Amino acid sequence: MAETRQWRLESRPVGEPTHENFELVTVDRPDPGPNEVLVETLYQSVDPYMRGRMRDAESYAEPWDVGDPMKAGVVGEVLESNADAFEAGDVVTGELNWAEHAVADAGELRRVNPDHGPISTALGVLGMPGVTAYWGLNDVGNPKPGDTVVVSAAAGAVGSVVGQLARLGGARVVGTAGSEEKIDWLTDDLGFDAAINYKETDDLSAAIDDACPDGVDVYFDNVGGPITDAVWPRLNVDARIAICGQIALYNATEVPTGPRKLAKLIESRAKVEGFLVSDYEHRWGEALERLSTFIRNDDLRYRENIVDGFENAPDAFLGLFEGENAGKQLVKVGEYDG
Amino acid sequence: MAETRQWRLESRPVGEPTHENFELVTVDRPDPGPNEVLVETLYQSVDPYMRGRMRDAESYAEPWDVGDPMKAGVVGEVLESNADAFEAGDVVTGELNWAEHAVADAGELRRVNPDHGPISTALGVLGMPGVTAYWGLNDVGNPKPGDTVVVSAAAGAVGSVVGQLARLGGARVVGTAGSEEKIDWLTDDLGFDAAINYKETDDLSAAIDDACPDGVDVYFDNVGGPITDAVWPRLNVDARIAICGQIALYNATEVPTGPRKLAKLIESRAKVEGFLVSDYEHRWGEALERLSTFIRNDDLRYRENIVDGFENAPDAFLGLFEGENAGKQLVKVGEYDG
């Protein structure tokens, strides 16, 4: 019988995850049941939100169980189908196992059209991160032309799209990132008005002041922690803060503390709102249509950081917390011949 | 020439304000100029926001200058008028000096109708605190019938109105306050479903859990600090948090720190919004009409804590930070004979 490999959660991390939390196992390749499809993974996504699922705590997503395969966004090719909607050779995306092969119910899969661009983009700029950026910026942040928009983790899969969409909407765009190479990409290729290398900046508050002479109207926060602390005092009247992620805090082993922030909201009448892309399920297509048009017109650029080989998936995930990736972090698992 | 007394800012407080920050001076009673009115103070308000104006820092309101008379909400009687809109004997309200007499431009005054109730209510339930409660709850908090609404400083001038309005709207209402006498008032007279004496509670989180078995949908925050920390983990999906005040932090001499709170907003998709009643200037009358109707029908109750004598105004103000007042804290300065 054919086999496949899976990454399972070996143990729950305390603080920063390590390789010891992951176990690579070889199992029999599963057979699809009625209305199910067998998918061969071509690309697997790794994302910061996964840190939350490794934890044994109630959150918006169920935690993963120790000993079970972990879950990830996957783009793959249908090998066998017992569902009318799909046939062998179709390219699909969905939340599947961290695995070379997995079985999924047809209802959990979305079709990927290879003519629309590289299939890997279904996990990045034309997938969850792109849609997160689109609705988070436009529905929660809601920038107006001339506004100053600050985005943290600006070179990441979400942040890089946020900044470019804000620029296209006529805003002044400032990003934070963790290397000179990323800073250059933001300002030279993506059209950011300014970018701050937070790792090389002694006085983050002064850097934000310099980059935002008219204050901050929209803050799109992927990071939390000291970067957010530095942006906060610069919030303008009626500022909007979209809380997308707080990666700076995800590995904390004690309750993270910092300056109390709520009083500033009174003076500025600012609004802070957390959001989840899953709440925009019904508006997914609308975002994809706009994003793909921007890409076709070269108004929106993206980068993918692809680690080759399924065995390297934990490396790719752990790198997220080191700020190693510019753009979307992916793992290439199989070869697409389409 | 007739004289009057004023309280002036003698020095800026460091931490908790003390009597040494206030100076009582006797000056010539001012003469009204063109379109101005001489007002005799009958009641003077003291409010937590005044702590911010004693500070030499930019905020939503100009700081007071050392050596100048401080400003307060006042209800008074017109003694002399050079304005068409007012005549001697009229009762008016506005932001005037901490003084027994003051001159004001007619445009800064609002008429008080003594037939609508005790004139002191123009500084409380039918004034700034009542309007703050009305629009902060209804426009920012926006509770639905069946929601759980938590309000901090629930026995205060704003909080007591917030809780009753929420109850009238069909919400489950939980308040926090700092004495058993206040707790009894909230639950026995004002119809709160539960009230927590934060000074006598070892485990505030457990107390909030007990009082809010279905979580918290709306949190109206007057206080900040540990009470807010205890409410935060109980926020439901789509919760709204209206930030009205943060009195627990106003006397801090260093940047107050506490648990970082933004990650919870992602999971709960909750919205935190600061507001100022001055932004509702154009909707003041709408709030007053509703509030006075509720009062006439005995659906809305209020308390005033009146300190007698202008010389005791600093005492009344300092008491705000001790949590001494239930309901609206006022200073009675003159006798109304109307």
Chai-1 contact restraints between the chains, C-beta under 6 A:
chainA,res_idxA,chainB,res_idxB,connection_type,confidence,min_distance_angstrom,max_distance_angstrom,comment,restraint_id
A,S59,B,E267,contact,1.0,0.0,6.0,A-B,restraint_1
A,Y60,B,E267,contact,1.0,0.0,6.0,A-B,restraint_2
A,G224,B,L262,contact,1.0,0.0,6.0,A-B,restraint_3
A,I243,B,L262,contact,1.0,0.0,6.0,A-B,restraint_4
A,I243,B,L265,contact,1.0,0.0,6.0,A-B,restraint_5
A,I243,B,I266,contact,1.0,0.0,6.0,A-B,restraint_6
A,Q246,B,L262,contact,1.0,0.0,6.0,A-B,restraint_7
A,Q246,B,A263,contact,1.0,0.0,6.0,A-B,restraint_8
A,L249,B,A263,contact,1.0,0.0,6.0,A-B,restraint_9
A,V255,B,P259,contact,1.0,0.0,6.0,A-B,restraint_10
A,P256,B,R260,contact,1.0,0.0,6.0,A-B,restraint_11
A,T257,B,T257,contact,1.0,0.0,6.0,A-B,restraint_12
A,T257,B,P259,contact,1.0,0.0,6.0,A-B,restraint_13
A,G258,B,R260,contact,1.0,0.0,6.0,A-B,restraint_14
A,P259,B,V255,contact,1.0,0.0,6.0,A-B,restraint_15
A,P259,B,T257,contact,1.0,0.0,6.0,A-B,restraint_16
A,R260,B,P256,contact,1.0,0.0,6.0,A-B,restraint_17
A,R260,B,G258,contact,1.0,0.0,6.0,A-B,restraint_18
A,L262,B,G224,contact,1.0,0.0,6.0,A-B,restraint_19
A,L262,B,I243,contact,1.0,0.0,6.0,A-B,restraint_20
A,L262,B,Q246,contact,1.0,0.0,6.0,A-B,restraint_21
A,A263,B,Q246,contact,1.0,0.0,6.0,A-B,restraint_22
A,A263,B,L249,contact,1.0,0.0,6.0,A-B,restraint_23
A,L265,B,I243,contact,1.0,0.0,6.0,A-B,restraint_24
A,L265,B,G274,contact,1.0,0.0,6.0,A-B,restraint_25
A,I266,B,I243,contact,1.0,0.0,6.0,A-B,restraint_26
A,I266,B,G274,contact,1.0,0.0,6.0,A-B,restraint_27
A,E267,B,S59,contact,1.0,0.0,6.0,A-B,restraint_28
A,E267,B,Y60,contact,1.0,0.0,6.0,A-B,restraint_29
A,R269,B,G274,contact,1.0,0.0,6.0,A-B,restraint_30
A,R269,B,F275,contact,1.0,0.0,6.0,A-B,restraint_31
A,A270,B,G274,contact,1.0,0.0,6.0,A-B,restraint_32
A,K271,B,E273,contact,1.0,0.0,6.0,A-B,restraint_33
A,V272,B,V272,contact,1.0,0.0,6.0,A-B,restraint_34
A,E273,B,K271,contact,1.0,0.0,6.0,A-B,restraint_35
A,G274,B,L265,contact,1.0,0.0,6.0,A-B,restraint_36
A,G274,B,I266,contact,1.0,0.0,6.0,A-B,restraint_37
A,G274,B,R269,contact,1.0,0.0,6.0,A-B,restraint_38
A,G274,B,A270,contact,1.0,0.0,6.0,A-B,restraint_39
A,F275,B,R269,contact,1.0,0.0,6.0,A-B,restraint_40
